[in-house]
Structure formats: C-alpha cells, structure tokens
Amino acid sequence: MGVTLPLIWPLRAVPLPALNAFAPTIDAIMFLGEAITATLLYAQASVFRSRALVVLGTGYAVTALLVVAHGLTFPGAFAPEGLLGAGTSTAAWLAYGRRWVFPLVVILYVWLKREEAVAVPGTERPAIRVGVWVLAAVAIAAAITLLTTVGKDFLPAYFFNRSDVIYSHAVWYQAALLTGFATAGIMLFRARKSVLDMWLLVAVACWVIETLTVMMLSARFTAGWYVFFIVSVFSHLIVMLALIAESNRLYARLALATIGRNRERNARLMSLDAVAAAISHEIGQPLTAIRLQAGMGRSRLEVTPPDVPSAIGAFDAVLEAEHRTSDVIKSIRAMFGQRRGGRTQFNLNDLVRETALVMDRDLTAHKVSLELSLDETLPPILADPIQIQRVLVNLITNGIESLDSVKNRRRKITVSSRAAEGTAVLLEVSDNGAGIAPDALDQIFEVYFTTKPTGVGLGLSLCRIIIEACGGRLWASRGRVYGATFHLQLPRSDAFAQ
C-alpha cells in the first residue's frame, strides 16, 4: 500500500465528477466489515475472558456506528447539507473522530494485555459482559455524533464549503492523528505476541498511509479523494479477514483434534474390552480347576480314615493351577494375541494403497506427504487384512504425530515393501520426524509404555501382538538422520504350504 502515496501525489487535485452515492456506499461496506470484526472479537473475549479483546471489539463497534453517522451526514448524499442537522464540516469531524478511536483503542489493548500477562497464574478472570460493552459503544458513538451535529457550532471549521478543505487546519489535525498512530504502532510492535497483534500492526501501517494520504488532499471529489476511500476500505477490513481466517484455522484444528480424540478413545475402549475378555477367558479355566481341586482335597480329608495321599494330590493340582493363573497375568499380551480373525491370502501392496487412501485426509490436514516405494513382484501373504490394516493405520498415525513438531524441513512418510530372505516379505514405514530416543527403542512395544502425553501405551503393543499372531515380527530402528522406521516382517502365503 505504500506505493499509493507516490501514485496519488500527481493526481491528488485532479477533479472528478461528484458521485454523491460513493461515500455512503463505501461507508456501508466498512460498517459491515467493522461490525463483523467487533462480533468476532467479542466472541473471543467471552471465551478467553479478556478485557483487552473486549476493549478492541468495543472500538470496532464504535467505529461501525460512527460510519453510519458519517454516511447520513455526508453533504449531498441524502440531503444538501446532510441529515441529523449536520453542518458543512460535520461529516469530516465524524470521520476524524472515528479514526482517532483506533490508536486510542490499540494503546488500551496493549496495556490491558500486558496486565493480563502478568496476572497470578491460576487466577480465574471474571466473565465478560458483552452486552454492557455494546451499550458503552452505543453511548460513545452517540456522544460523538451529538457533538458533531448538535454541537457543530462549538467545533472549528474543517471545510470552506461542500468540497474545499481548510488545508492549514487539516494538516495540523492529521499530524496529531499521525502521532497517535505512531505511538500505538510502537507500543504494539514492542508487545506483539499473537497472530492478531501482527495483523493489527499491518492495520496500523495502513492507517498511517491513510493519514498521509489525507494530508495531501485539499478537496473532495478528486482522484486522490476517491483513492483515499479505497485505501480506507482495505485498512478497515484487513483485521476482519485475518480474524475470519484464524477462526477457520482454529475450527479446523479443533475438528481434527476431536476426531483424533474420539478415535483414540474408541481404540482404547476396544483394546481394554478385548484385554478384559482375554483375561476372563484365560483365567477362568485355572480358577475353575482351583475350586474343584480344593473341594476334592477337603472331601478326602473329611472321610474316615482321611485319604491323605489323594488330598495331597488335589492340593498339588491347586498349586499348579495357581502357577498357571500367574503366568497368564504376566504374559497377558501373548494370551491376548491368540484372539484373531480369519486369515486370507491377499496382496500386501494393494492393502498399502487402500490404507493410503484412508489416511489421505489426515495426511493433508497435517501437511504430510506419503511416498510409496512398493515392489510389484511381491508375493501374496496369508494374514487377517483388517488387522494388518489396523497396524498400518497406527504406524502412519504415529508418524504424523511425530512430524507435528517439524517446521524447517519437508514432512514425509515413506512406505516401502520388498521380498525378505527366506519365505517372508518386509514392509517398512519411515518418517523424518522427531524420532525415538535410543533408550526407548526396546520399550515402545511394552504395554502402557508411551512417549505421547495423551497416549495410553496400547497402540504399538497391540500392533506387535497382531504381527506375531500372523507368524511375523515387528521392530523399530532410528532413522539415519531424522525420524524412525518400523519394520514389519510377514510370512508369504506359500510358507504355510511347506
């Protein structure tokens, strides 16, 4: 926008036809934009209970109301002198007062934001009463409007007539406003921390350019005057566009996080339900044996004379059943791995491609590219395709989460397949993410061991159970430079025929 200044300078005084509807039309556009901006800021202020945001939103609400008054009082738009009892300079003073609202609100926003940042951690902020602030905005806008209409005789003249500016006065007025914008810009630059702060800085820069443009104008309905209004539209809508874009981005992240949380919760419930069923099934038999043998041993001791050898044999059987129960508890993963679906012969490469389509949405959302390097001569395998796909989805999801922290290089996951030695095939899932700590390589497949703050430590352990139940192996290694690789070795279908 800085290039507009040298472009406007030679054309600033070129007269053009007076379009009476031009200013009210631009005002209507700016009213809509500033009303939307105020609504978005009020919504965020309610969620975060932030006085800084509610003050900023109130500033935009005030300017939205003042732009309505400016359109109504603009000379020639709805009446020769404007409505609401306006005078020759009323619209100009409304525009001037409206533009002063921005630096004052930005300064107050920075100050309040600094206070909120140093507040005692854990202190709950009071709820924001948006309705009260909206009424305050209406009151402020009404006061400024009354001052420039009813009190117009108490204000110095800004225009000689409908078109010609009192240039010497206007320059001083705009110079003071420029000082206000400069002060607001410096304070905001020093305290910038959020995306909103950066876009407010851009808006302040646009307002500075807008003020410099006004200082070059000596009359309305010139080429420079029309360009000034176009610049004004951009400077007043830029924060609205930034807020809408940021809101959409946050909504998308929230939706993806909710989907991931639901998927994790469902997987957790299914896994725990399956583990509980396995425990009940496997422990049920030795517990039944313990109950029967204990009853038998007692009955042998109650007979006359007591049958001690038979009682000892029964109690030995109780001890043996107890040891079996203990072994089940210690090796519950292996016992759980026995519950698997039916095996079928299928092409592993086709399953990889199908899984890539399933994961495409998650990959795109996290800006991760998936590369396939598949050996088309790969022989078929014999396994449960649903369970193998579950393993692939889990490994690719882990890779995506590992890449979330990567900012300075391309995010990539590679899935490759090839024939292994003997009667096996090898599938490798690699990423260039954060990687795995050396001391965690031997633990990541343990039940309830996890490196994720929200994980439950069941995903990789279940993956290994599934692969081992198919007669295969699953292990992990660190990448050469970045990331990690998971290796899946699965038996070929012809291996079971030998």
Buried (B, 14 or more C-beta within 10 A) or exposed (E): BEEBBEEBEEBBBEEBEEEEEBBBEBBEBBBBBBBBBBBBBBBBBBEBBBBBBBBBBBBBBBBBBBBBBBBBBBBBBBEEBBBBEBBBBBBBBBBBBBBBBBBBBBBBBBEBBEEBEEEEEEEEEEEBEBEEBBEBBEEBBBEBBBBBBEEBEEBEBBBEEBBEBBEEBBBEBBEEBBEBBBBBBEBBBEBBEEEBBBBBBBBBBBBBBBBBBBBBBBBBBBBBBBBBBEBBBBBBBBBBBBBEEBEEEEEEEEEBEEEBEEEBEEBBEEBEEBBEEBBEBBBEEBBEBBEBBBEBBEEBBEEEEEBEEBBEBBBEBBEBBBEBBEBBEEEBBBBBBEBBEEBEBBBBBEBBBEBBEEBEEBBEBBEBEBEEEBBEEBBBBBBBBEBBBBBBBBBBBBBBBBBEEBEEEEBBBBBBBEBBEEBBBBBBBBBBBBBBEEEBBEBBBBBEBBBEEEBBBBBBBBBBBBBBBBBBBBBBEBBEEBBBBBBBBBBBBEBEEE
